Protein backbone atom coordinates (compact mmCIF):
# COMPACT_ATOMS: atom_id res chain seq x y z
CA UNK A 1 0.00 0.00 0.00
CA UNK A 2 1.48 3.34 -1.00
CA UNK A 3 0.92 6.54 0.87
CA UNK A 4 -0.34 9.62 -0.93
CA UNK A 5 2.03 12.53 -0.55
CA UNK A 6 0.80 16.08 -0.93
CA UNK A 7 2.89 19.12 -1.71
CA UNK A 8 1.40 22.12 0.04
CA UNK A 9 1.88 25.59 -1.37
CA UNK A 10 1.84 27.13 2.12
CA UNK A 11 3.49 26.19 5.41
CA UNK A 12 1.64 24.45 8.20
CA UNK A 13 1.75 27.63 10.30
CA UNK A 14 0.14 29.62 7.48
CA UNK A 15 -2.59 27.02 6.97
CA UNK A 16 -3.34 26.91 10.70
CA UNK A 17 -3.45 30.73 10.92
CA UNK A 18 -5.77 30.91 7.90
CA UNK A 19 -8.07 28.26 9.39
CA UNK A 20 -8.12 30.09 12.74
CA UNK A 21 -9.00 33.33 10.99
CA UNK A 22 -11.84 31.72 9.03
CA UNK A 23 -13.22 30.02 12.16
CA UNK A 24 -13.11 33.29 14.09
CA UNK A 25 -14.85 35.14 11.24
CA UNK A 26 -17.61 32.50 11.04
CA UNK A 27 -18.01 32.57 14.84
CA UNK A 28 -18.49 36.36 14.86
CA UNK A 29 -21.35 36.04 12.36
CA UNK A 30 -23.24 33.62 14.64
CA UNK A 31 -25.38 34.49 17.66
CA UNK A 32 -23.99 33.53 21.09
CA UNK A 33 -24.35 29.81 21.67
CA UNK A 34 -22.67 26.42 21.50
CA UNK A 35 -21.76 26.55 17.82
CA UNK A 36 -20.09 29.95 18.19
CA UNK A 37 -18.14 28.80 21.26
CA UNK A 38 -17.02 25.65 19.42
CA UNK A 39 -15.69 27.73 16.53
CA UNK A 40 -13.85 30.07 18.91
CA UNK A 41 -12.29 27.07 20.69
CA UNK A 42 -11.21 25.67 17.31
CA UNK A 43 -9.61 29.01 16.40
CA UNK A 44 -7.68 29.07 19.70
CA UNK A 45 -6.52 25.47 19.16
CA UNK A 46 -5.32 26.31 15.65
CA UNK A 47 -3.42 29.35 16.92
CA UNK A 48 -1.80 27.30 19.68
CA UNK A 49 -0.86 24.54 17.23
CA UNK A 50 0.80 27.12 14.96
CA UNK A 51 2.76 28.48 17.92
CA UNK A 52 3.91 25.04 19.05
CA UNK A 53 4.89 24.10 15.50
CA UNK A 54 6.93 27.27 15.24
CA UNK A 55 8.69 26.47 18.55
CA UNK A 56 9.49 22.95 17.39
CA UNK A 57 11.04 24.14 14.14
CA UNK A 58 13.32 26.73 15.77
CA UNK A 59 16.99 25.81 15.70
CA UNK A 60 18.34 24.74 19.06
CA UNK A 61 21.11 26.80 20.61
CA UNK A 62 24.41 25.05 20.23
CA UNK A 63 26.44 24.34 23.34
CA UNK A 64 29.98 25.72 23.33
CA UNK A 65 32.57 23.07 22.54
CA UNK A 66 35.79 22.73 24.50
KOLDREN-774251 format. One record per atom (N, C-alpha, C): residue number from 1; residue in one letter; chain; z, x, y. Coordinates in Angstrom, 3 decimals. Example, Ala and Ser with C-alpha at 12.3 -4.5 7.8 and 13.67 -1.06 7.14 Angstrom:
// KOLDREN-774251
<site 1; 'a'; 'A'; <7.800; 13.190; -5.690>>
<site 1; 'a'; 'A'; <7.800; 12.300; -4.500>>
<site 1; 'a'; 'A'; <7.800; 13.200; -3.300>>
<site 2; 's'; 'A'; <7.080; 12.850; -2.250>>
<site 2; 's'; 'A'; <7.140; 13.670; -1.060>>
<site 2; 's'; 'A'; <7.870; 12.900; 0.030>>
END
This chain:
// KOLDREN-774251
<site 1; 'x'; 'A'; <0.000; 0.849; -1.175>>
<site 1; 'x'; 'A'; <0.000; 0.000; 0.000>>
<site 1; 'x'; 'A'; <0.000; 0.899; 1.243>>
<site 2; 'x'; 'A'; <-0.933; 0.668; 2.128>>
<site 2; 'x'; 'A'; <-1.003; 1.478; 3.345>>
<site 2; 'x'; 'A'; <-0.367; 0.729; 4.501>>
<site 3; 'x'; 'A'; <0.188; 1.487; 5.382>>
<site 3; 'x'; 'A'; <0.869; 0.919; 6.543>>
<site 3; 'x'; 'A'; <-0.082; 0.884; 7.733>>
<site 4; 'x'; 'A'; <-0.093; -0.232; 8.434>>
<site 4; 'x'; 'A'; <-0.934; -0.343; 9.617>>
<site 4; 'x'; 'A'; <-0.299; 0.437; 10.766>>
<site 5; 'x'; 'A'; <-1.045; 1.251; 11.403>>
<site 5; 'x'; 'A'; <-0.547; 2.033; 12.533>>
<site 5; 'x'; 'A'; <-1.217; 1.531; 13.804>>
<site 6; 'x'; 'A'; <-0.413; 1.271; 14.800>>
<site 6; 'x'; 'A'; <-0.929; 0.796; 16.080>>
<site 6; 'x'; 'A'; <-0.804; 1.878; 17.136>>
<site 7; 'x'; 'A'; <-1.769; 1.991; 17.977>>
<site 7; 'x'; 'A'; <-1.710; 2.892; 19.125>>
<site 7; 'x'; 'A'; <-1.464; 2.028; 20.350>>
<site 8; 'x'; 'A'; <-0.296; 2.186; 20.952>>
<site 8; 'x'; 'A'; <0.038; 1.398; 22.122>>
<site 8; 'x'; 'A'; <-0.441; 2.108; 23.388>>
<site 9; 'x'; 'A'; <-0.890; 1.318; 24.330>>
<site 9; 'x'; 'A'; <-1.367; 1.878; 25.595>>
<site 9; 'x'; 'A'; <-0.204; 2.207; 26.528>>
<site 10; 'x'; 'A'; <0.952; 1.598; 26.281>>
<site 10; 'x'; 'A'; <2.119; 1.845; 27.126>>
<site 10; 'x'; 'A'; <3.275; 2.355; 26.268>>
<site 11; 'x'; 'A'; <4.253; 2.960; 26.920>>
<site 11; 'x'; 'A'; <5.405; 3.485; 26.193>>
<site 11; 'x'; 'A'; <6.332; 2.344; 25.801>>
<site 12; 'x'; 'A'; <7.235; 2.643; 24.890>>
<site 12; 'x'; 'A'; <8.202; 1.644; 24.446>>
<site 12; 'x'; 'A'; <9.058; 1.178; 25.621>>
<site 13; 'x'; 'A'; <9.479; 2.113; 26.474>>
<site 13; 'x'; 'A'; <10.300; 1.751; 27.630>>
<site 13; 'x'; 'A'; <9.571; 0.783; 28.552>>
<site 14; 'x'; 'A'; <8.277; 1.028; 28.758>>
<site 14; 'x'; 'A'; <7.477; 0.141; 29.618>>
<site 14; 'x'; 'A'; <7.332; -1.244; 28.997>>
<site 15; 'x'; 'A'; <7.107; -1.287; 27.693>>
<site 15; 'x'; 'A'; <6.971; -2.587; 27.023>>
<site 15; 'x'; 'A'; <8.277; -3.358; 27.069>>
<site 16; 'x'; 'A'; <9.402; -2.673; 26.855>>
<site 16; 'x'; 'A'; <10.705; -3.344; 26.915>>
<site 16; 'x'; 'A'; <10.995; -3.846; 28.327>>
<site 17; 'x'; 'A'; <10.690; -3.040; 29.331>>
<site 17; 'x'; 'A'; <10.918; -3.446; 30.728>>
<site 17; 'x'; 'A'; <10.050; -4.648; 31.085>>
<site 18; 'x'; 'A'; <8.803; -4.653; 30.620>>
<site 18; 'x'; 'A'; <7.904; -5.765; 30.907>>
<site 18; 'x'; 'A'; <8.407; -7.040; 30.218>>
<site 19; 'x'; 'A'; <8.866; -6.923; 28.982>>
<site 19; 'x'; 'A'; <9.391; -8.075; 28.256>>
<site 19; 'x'; 'A'; <10.656; -8.608; 28.929>>
<site 20; 'x'; 'A'; <11.518; -7.699; 29.394>>
<site 20; 'x'; 'A'; <12.743; -8.116; 30.094>>
<site 20; 'x'; 'A'; <12.393; -8.864; 31.376>>
<site 21; 'x'; 'A'; <11.404; -8.354; 32.090>>
<site 21; 'x'; 'A'; <10.986; -8.995; 33.335>>
<site 21; 'x'; 'A'; <10.431; -10.394; 33.074>>
<site 22; 'x'; 'A'; <9.603; -10.534; 32.048>>
<site 22; 'x'; 'A'; <9.030; -11.840; 31.716>>
<site 22; 'x'; 'A'; <10.110; -12.821; 31.271>>
<site 23; 'x'; 'A'; <11.067; -12.341; 30.477>>
<site 23; 'x'; 'A'; <12.159; -13.215; 30.020>>
<site 23; 'x'; 'A'; <12.998; -13.687; 31.201>>
<site 24; 'x'; 'A'; <13.288; -12.761; 32.110>>
<site 24; 'x'; 'A'; <14.086; -13.107; 33.291>>
<site 24; 'x'; 'A'; <13.347; -14.130; 34.160>>
<site 25; 'x'; 'A'; <12.038; -13.933; 34.328>>
<site 25; 'x'; 'A'; <11.236; -14.848; 35.141>>
<site 25; 'x'; 'A'; <11.214; -16.248; 34.522>>
<site 26; 'x'; 'A'; <11.034; -16.305; 33.184>>
<site 26; 'x'; 'A'; <11.043; -17.606; 32.497>>
<site 26; 'x'; 'A'; <12.408; -18.266; 32.605>>
<site 27; 'x'; 'A'; <13.481; -17.468; 32.501>>
<site 27; 'x'; 'A'; <14.838; -18.013; 32.571>>
<site 27; 'x'; 'A'; <15.106; -18.621; 33.946>>
<site 28; 'x'; 'A'; <14.618; -17.994; 35.002>>
<site 28; 'x'; 'A'; <14.862; -18.493; 36.355>>
<site 28; 'x'; 'A'; <14.132; -19.817; 36.618>>
<site 29; 'x'; 'A'; <13.087; -20.096; 35.834>>
<site 29; 'x'; 'A'; <12.362; -21.352; 36.037>>
<site 29; 'x'; 'A'; <12.997; -22.511; 35.259>>
<site 30; 'x'; 'A'; <13.989; -22.205; 34.418>>
<site 30; 'x'; 'A'; <14.642; -23.242; 33.616>>
<site 30; 'x'; 'A'; <15.943; -23.698; 34.270>>
<site 31; 'x'; 'A'; <16.356; -24.929; 33.996>>
<site 31; 'x'; 'A'; <17.658; -25.380; 34.492>>
<site 31; 'x'; 'A'; <18.771; -24.690; 33.698>>
<site 32; 'x'; 'A'; <19.990; -24.612; 34.261>>
<site 32; 'x'; 'A'; <21.093; -23.988; 33.529>>
<site 32; 'x'; 'A'; <21.286; -24.650; 32.165>>
<site 33; 'x'; 'A'; <21.485; -23.824; 31.154>>
<site 33; 'x'; 'A'; <21.671; -24.352; 29.807>>
<site 33; 'x'; 'A'; <21.551; -23.251; 28.770>>
<site 34; 'x'; 'A'; <21.520; -23.635; 27.519>>
<site 34; 'x'; 'A'; <21.501; -22.672; 26.423>>
<site 34; 'x'; 'A'; <20.219; -21.852; 26.379>>
<site 35; 'x'; 'A'; <19.091; -22.491; 26.616>>
<site 35; 'x'; 'A'; <17.818; -21.765; 26.550>>
<site 35; 'x'; 'A'; <17.747; -20.696; 27.642>>
<site 36; 'x'; 'A'; <18.189; -21.046; 28.839>>
<site 36; 'x'; 'A'; <18.191; -20.093; 29.951>>
<site 36; 'x'; 'A'; <19.117; -18.912; 29.644>>
<site 37; 'x'; 'A'; <20.311; -19.206; 29.133>>
<site 37; 'x'; 'A'; <21.257; -18.145; 28.799>>
<site 37; 'x'; 'A'; <20.710; -17.238; 27.701>>
<site 38; 'x'; 'A'; <20.018; -17.818; 26.727>>
<site 38; 'x'; 'A'; <19.424; -17.021; 25.646>>
<site 38; 'x'; 'A'; <18.366; -16.069; 26.203>>
<site 39; 'x'; 'A'; <17.549; -16.547; 27.136>>
<site 39; 'x'; 'A'; <16.525; -15.686; 27.735>>
<site 39; 'x'; 'A'; <17.153; -14.574; 28.577>>
<site 40; 'x'; 'A'; <18.229; -14.880; 29.281>>
<site 40; 'x'; 'A'; <18.909; -13.850; 30.070>>
<site 40; 'x'; 'A'; <19.559; -12.799; 29.159>>
<site 41; 'x'; 'A'; <20.124; -13.244; 28.025>>
<site 41; 'x'; 'A'; <20.692; -12.288; 27.066>>
<site 41; 'x'; 'A'; <19.598; -11.390; 26.492>>
<site 42; 'x'; 'A'; <18.431; -11.983; 26.200>>
<site 42; 'x'; 'A'; <17.305; -11.210; 25.675>>
<site 42; 'x'; 'A'; <16.854; -10.169; 26.694>>
<site 43; 'x'; 'A'; <16.806; -10.547; 27.958>>
<site 43; 'x'; 'A'; <16.404; -9.612; 29.006>>
<site 43; 'x'; 'A'; <17.402; -8.451; 29.094>>
<site 44; 'x'; 'A'; <18.693; -8.754; 29.018>>
<site 44; 'x'; 'A'; <19.701; -7.683; 29.067>>
<site 44; 'x'; 'A'; <19.587; -6.765; 27.854>>
<site 45; 'x'; 'A'; <19.334; -7.340; 26.672>>
<site 45; 'x'; 'A'; <19.158; -6.517; 25.467>>
<site 45; 'x'; 'A'; <17.948; -5.601; 25.590>>
<site 46; 'x'; 'A'; <16.852; -6.134; 26.127>>
<site 46; 'x'; 'A'; <15.648; -5.324; 26.307>>
<site 46; 'x'; 'A'; <15.904; -4.181; 27.287>>
<site 47; 'x'; 'A'; <16.612; -4.464; 28.376>>
<site 47; 'x'; 'A'; <16.916; -3.417; 29.352>>
<site 47; 'x'; 'A'; <17.811; -2.345; 28.743>>
<site 48; 'x'; 'A'; <18.796; -2.764; 27.952>>
<site 48; 'x'; 'A'; <19.683; -1.797; 27.305>>
<site 48; 'x'; 'A'; <18.922; -0.965; 26.282>>
<site 49; 'x'; 'A'; <18.027; -1.584; 25.523>>
<site 49; 'x'; 'A'; <17.229; -0.857; 24.542>>
<site 49; 'x'; 'A'; <16.348; 0.181; 25.227>>
<site 50; 'x'; 'A'; <15.783; -0.158; 26.376>>
<site 50; 'x'; 'A'; <14.962; 0.797; 27.121>>
<site 50; 'x'; 'A'; <15.811; 1.978; 27.582>>
<site 51; 'x'; 'A'; <17.026; 1.694; 28.027>>
<site 51; 'x'; 'A'; <17.920; 2.757; 28.481>>
<site 51; 'x'; 'A'; <18.306; 3.684; 27.329>>
<site 52; 'x'; 'A'; <18.663; 3.102; 26.198>>
<site 52; 'x'; 'A'; <19.053; 3.913; 25.037>>
<site 52; 'x'; 'A'; <17.874; 4.748; 24.545>>
<site 53; 'x'; 'A'; <16.693; 4.164; 24.513>>
<site 53; 'x'; 'A'; <15.503; 4.894; 24.096>>
<site 53; 'x'; 'A'; <15.246; 6.075; 25.018>>
<site 54; 'x'; 'A'; <15.427; 5.855; 26.309>>
<site 54; 'x'; 'A'; <15.242; 6.935; 27.272>>
<site 54; 'x'; 'A'; <16.251; 8.056; 27.027>>
<site 55; 'x'; 'A'; <17.523; 7.684; 26.760>>
<site 55; 'x'; 'A'; <18.554; 8.690; 26.465>>
<site 55; 'x'; 'A'; <18.186; 9.501; 25.233>>
<site 56; 'x'; 'A'; <17.695; 8.813; 24.204>>
<site 56; 'x'; 'A'; <17.390; 9.492; 22.954>>
<site 56; 'x'; 'A'; <16.204; 10.437; 23.067>>
<site 57; 'x'; 'A'; <15.326; 10.187; 24.008>>
<site 57; 'x'; 'A'; <14.139; 11.042; 24.143>>
<site 57; 'x'; 'A'; <14.342; 12.171; 25.143>>
<site 58; 'x'; 'A'; <15.500; 12.217; 25.815>>
<site 58; 'x'; 'A'; <15.771; 13.319; 26.734>>
<site 58; 'x'; 'A'; <15.953; 14.619; 25.955>>
<site 59; 'x'; 'A'; <15.476; 15.722; 26.500>>
<site 59; 'x'; 'A'; <15.704; 16.988; 25.806>>
<site 59; 'x'; 'A'; <17.186; 17.356; 25.865>>
<site 60; 'x'; 'A'; <17.655; 17.929; 24.774>>
<site 60; 'x'; 'A'; <19.061; 18.335; 24.735>>
<site 60; 'x'; 'A'; <19.229; 19.652; 25.488>>
<site 61; 'x'; 'A'; <20.379; 19.812; 26.153>>
<site 61; 'x'; 'A'; <20.608; 21.111; 26.801>>
<site 61; 'x'; 'A'; <20.758; 22.192; 25.738>>
<site 62; 'x'; 'A'; <20.165; 23.314; 25.987>>
<site 62; 'x'; 'A'; <20.227; 24.412; 25.048>>
<site 62; 'x'; 'A'; <21.499; 25.227; 25.291>>
<site 63; 'x'; 'A'; <22.160; 25.600; 24.230>>
<site 63; 'x'; 'A'; <23.336; 26.437; 24.340>>
<site 63; 'x'; 'A'; <22.915; 27.872; 24.634>>
<site 64; 'x'; 'A'; <23.688; 28.579; 25.445>>
<site 64; 'x'; 'A'; <23.326; 29.979; 25.719>>
<site 64; 'x'; 'A'; <23.448; 30.818; 24.441>>
<site 65; 'x'; 'A'; <22.519; 31.696; 24.257>>
<site 65; 'x'; 'A'; <22.542; 32.574; 23.074>>
<site 65; 'x'; 'A'; <23.172; 33.899; 23.446>>
<site 66; 'x'; 'A'; <23.830; 34.489; 22.477>>
<site 66; 'x'; 'A'; <24.496; 35.785; 22.729>>
<site 66; 'x'; 'A'; <23.617; 36.920; 22.350>>
END
